[in-house]
Amino acid sequence: MDRCRKEQTDEVRVWSIELWEKTSGRLVACIMSLSVGCIFHDYTTATFVRDERSAGSLLSRVLGLLLERSGYKLWYWGFKNSYMNEFDAYGGEMIPNREFWNLWEDQLGKASPADLYCAVAPGQTLDL
């Protein structure tokens, strides 16, 4: 996956969005994703530290902000789990899997609206 991330093309981009705890240096949450054109698709998420800070939820909210600022039009989560209900207030909607893949195919070969690394470079912090 790291090789795919380093050898990016306009066809399919590979992303690892990570939230690190500054004081300990621990990885507390991550979102692994792919994108084509203006569509972003996370294929797995993980929260490694579960406490009152809700690192996974926080990372999802930050990523949503970055995607919006970067010009992405669709963020596909795949199957909706119950914990995702908290995000319905932000305009989420269910689309059939087949419809998603038709949209994905339509975006193949189209340039992404912006590089997320322009919003936050690897190793840098984000000022919300």
C-alpha positions in Angstrom: 0.0 0.0 0.0 2.8 2.4 0.8 4.3 1.8 -2.7 0.9 2.7 -4.2 0.7 5.8 -2.1 4.2 6.9 -3.2 3.6 6.1 -6.9 0.3 8.0 -7.2 -1.4 8.4 -10.6 -4.5 10.3 -11.6 -6.3 6.9 -12.1 -6.6 5.8 -8.4 -5.1 7.6 -5.4 -4.3 5.7 -2.1 -4.7 7.5 1.2 -3.8 6.8 4.8 -5.4 9.5 7.0 -4.0 9.2 10.5 -4.5 10.8 13.9 -1.5 10.6 16.2 -1.4 11.5 19.9 1.2 14.2 20.3 2.1 13.5 23.9 2.7 9.8 23.5 3.5 9.4 19.8 0.8 6.7 19.5 -1.3 6.2 16.5 -4.9 6.6 17.9 -7.0 6.3 14.7 -6.7 5.9 11.0 -8.8 5.8 7.8 -7.5 3.9 4.8 -9.0 5.1 1.5 -8.9 5.2 -2.2 -10.0 8.1 -4.5 -10.7 8.7 -8.2 -11.7 12.1 -9.5 -14.0 13.8 -7.1 -15.0 10.5 -5.2 -13.4 9.4 -2.0 -13.9 5.9 -0.7 -12.6 4.7 2.7 -12.3 0.9 2.8 -11.4 0.6 6.4 -11.2 2.6 9.6 -9.7 1.8 12.9 -9.6 3.4 16.4 -6.7 2.1 18.5 -7.4 4.1 21.6 -10.9 4.1 22.9 -11.6 6.8 25.5 -13.7 9.9 26.0 -11.9 11.7 23.2 -13.6 9.5 20.5 -10.5 9.6 18.3 -12.2 7.7 15.4 -15.2 10.1 15.4 -12.9 13.1 15.6 -10.8 11.8 12.7 -13.9 11.2 10.5 -15.1 14.8 11.2 -11.7 16.3 10.3 -11.5 14.2 7.1 -15.0 15.4 6.2 -13.8 19.0 6.6 -10.7 18.3 4.5 -12.6 16.6 1.7 -15.1 19.5 1.6 -12.3 22.1 1.5 -10.5 20.1 -1.2 -13.5 19.9 -3.5 -14.4 16.2 -3.2 -18.1 15.6 -4.1 -18.8 12.1 -2.7 -17.4 10.3 0.3 -18.5 6.6 0.1 -18.4 4.6 3.3 -19.9 1.4 1.9 -22.1 -0.5 4.4 -23.6 1.7 7.0 -23.1 0.6 10.6 -25.2 2.0 13.5 -22.4 4.2 14.9 -22.4 6.1 11.6 -25.9 7.5 12.4 -24.3 10.5 14.2 -23.1 11.7 10.8 -26.6 11.8 9.2 -27.0 15.4 10.2 -24.2 16.3 7.8 -26.2 15.3 4.7 -25.2 11.6 4.4 -27.4 9.4 2.3 -27.5 5.8 1.3 -26.8 5.0 -2.3 -27.0 1.5 -3.8 -23.6 -0.2 -4.3 -24.2 -0.5 -8.0 -24.8 3.2 -8.3 -21.6 3.9 -6.4 -19.5 1.8 -8.8 -21.1 3.4 -11.8 -20.1 6.8 -10.4 -16.6 5.5 -9.6 -16.1 4.2 -13.1 -17.3 7.5 -14.5 -14.5 9.3 -12.5 -11.7 7.0 -13.5 -9.0 8.9 -15.3 -10.3 12.3 -14.1 -8.0 14.3 -11.9 -8.7 14.7 -8.2 -10.0 18.2 -7.3 -7.1 18.8 -4.9 -4.4 16.9 -3.1 -5.3 16.4 0.5 -1.7 16.8 1.3 -2.0 20.4 0.3 -4.4 20.9 3.2 -2.2 19.0 5.7 1.2 17.7 4.7 2.3 14.4 6.3 3.7 15.1 9.7 2.1 18.5 10.0 -0.8 19.6 12.2 -4.1 21.0 11.2 -5.5 24.3 12.5 -9.3 23.9 12.5 
